[in-house]
């Protein structure tokens, strides 16, 4: 098997990310852990965006927020489920991830960051939500590995009651929040309900072939 080749390393916000390539397969790894994300397995990220955007697809001039750019798959799927007049804001904390999408990863998802509907913010999605009340028709959160695993310690607050209140307040009435996680977490479900979301929970395979690990996606409707 062809070995992975290290393309770049970036240390930002207290975490070291490494970008690897093997043929047309890419992997982003954090510190000494394994894959944070891999280009072969993005079905659950696609579903994250689909579950967020389909319910609001008929809204005129919809504005959706993607928390976490990753390899661009969630963004690409969000664009496919929104209209020509929609606005898609992406908040990505790690500048290297944005740069890698321009330099290496864009082709994987069809170069979604080059779509004219897209606005990239290099910053904390929690602050974006806090500063934009009643602004978004849908919000997708794909940050770290979910409520139980943090690349950046500050991301912990994103999944707290306080963070979920910010998400709730940032949505328009009837807006949808979807949250991706590598693991189930019953306490997180309860926190979502506590702040007022109508919550559904899905288990989704990482790979479109429906094999491999299952990921958890929460859908909260305001």
N, C-alpha and C positions, 0 to 999 in steps of 0.2 A: 504493500500500500504506500502511496506517495505520502511523505511526511508533510505536516503543516510547516509553513514558512512564516516567520515573524515579519510583519510589514511595518509596524509602528508601535511605539509605547508612549503613553501619556499619563502623567501624574497630576491630577486635579481634584480639588476638594477633599484631599486626604486619601484618595484611592488611586491605585495604579491600574490602568486598563491597557490591555495588549490586543492588537489586531493581528489575526493569523489568516493565511490563505492556503488552500490546497485545491488546485485546479480552480473550479468555479464555486467552491465551498469556502465560506468565511466564518470565522469564529471570533467573538470578542470575549476575553477572559479578564477576570478581575483579581488583582493581587495573586495569591498562590492557589486560589480556588479553580474549579473547572470552568466550563462554559457559562458565561452570563447569557449569551445568546448564540445561536448557530443558524446559518442561512438555510439549512436543510429542513428545519422544523419551525414553521411559523403559522401553522393552521390555527392555533389558539389565538394568535395575535390578529389574524384575519377575522375570526369570529368575534373578538372583542369589539372591533370597529363595526362589524355588521349589526351586532345587537344594539349598539349605541345609535347608529345612523338610520337604520331602516324605519324606526318609529317616527322619526322627525323628517323623513325624506321629502314630504310634500310641503314643508314649511318654506315660505318664500324668504330668500336672503338668509338662510340658516347660517349660524356661526357655531362652529364646533371647535373644541379644544382637545388636542392630543398631548398628553403628558408623557414624555419619553419618546424620542425619535427612533432609537434602536437602529435597525437596518432598513427602516422605511416601510416595512410591510403593513403596519397598522395605518400609517398615513395613506398609503396607496389604496387600501381597502376603504378608508373613510372617504377619499375622493371619489371612488367608484359608486358610493351610495349617497352622494350629495349633488345638488344641481349646479349648473354653470354659474349661478350668481351667489353660490355659497362662499363663505370665508372659512378657511381652516388654519387655525393658529396652532403652532407646535412649540411647546416649551421643553427645551433640552438643557439640562444643567451642565453637561460636559461638552465644552467646545470641540474637543477632539472628535466626538461622535458626529457632530455636524460636519466637520471637515472630512472625516472618513466617508461620509455619505456623498460628498461632492467628488472626492478623489478616487474612491474604490467601490463603494457599496451601492451607489445609485442605480446601476444597471440591473441589480437583482430584482427590484420592485418597479422598474420602469421609470426611474428618475423622478419620483413624486415631488421632491423638494423644488423642482424646476417648474411645477405647475403654477400658473399665475394666481390661483386662489390661495396659495400657501404663504403664510407669514411665519418666519422662524424667530423665536425668542431664545437667546442663550441665557437661561435663568431658571429659577425655581418655579415649578408649576404651582406649588402651594401659594407663592406670592402672587402669581398671575390670577389665581382664583380669588384670593383675598381682596385684590385690587379691582375686580371686575364683577360686581354684584349684578345679578339678574341680566347676565350678558350672553350666556351660551345656551344653545339648544341641546347640545350633547357634550359630554366630557368623557374622555377615555384615559384611564390611568394605567400605564405599563411602566412602572418605576421599580427598579431593583427586581426582586423575585416575589414581591407582594408584601402583605402586612407583616410577615414573620421573618423577613430576611433583608438586611439593609447593607448595601454597598456604602452609602453615605448615612451617617448616624442621624442627620437632620431629617432624612426621609421618614423616620419613625413618626414624626408629628403629622405627616400627610395622612396617615391611617388612624389617627386618634379621633376622638369625638370632636375635638376642636378643628382638625383638618377636614373631617367630613362635614361639619357645619359650614366651612368655607365653600366646599363643593356644592352643598345644597343651596347656599345663598347665591352662588355664581350662576346657577341654572335658572332659566326662565321657567314659569309654571308649565308642568308637563314635560320638562326636560329630563334627559336620561344620563345617568352616570354608570359607566362600566369600569370594573376594576379587575385587572389580571393578577393571578397569583400562581406560583409554582406549587402551592400547598393549600389544602382546605383550612379553614379557621372559623369555627363556630362563633367565637367571641367577636370577630369582625362583623359577621352577619348581624349580631345583636346590636353592635354599635351603629351600623347603618340604619337599622330600624329605630333606634333611640333618637336619631336626629330627624326622623320623619320620612325616610325613604320607604317606598313600597318595594320590597326586595325579592328577587329571584336569584337562584344559584344554579350554575351549570358546570358540569365536568366535560372538558373538551380535550380530545387527543392533540398532542403536539404536532403530529404529522398527518397530512391529508389522507394518507392510506389507512388511517384509524388504527395504527399500531403505535407502540411506544408509550411514554408516560402520559398521564392525564393532568391537565391544568384546571384550575378553578377560575371561573369568571362570575363575578357578582353584577347584577343589573339592578340599579336603583332608580326608581322614577319619582320625581318630585310631584 
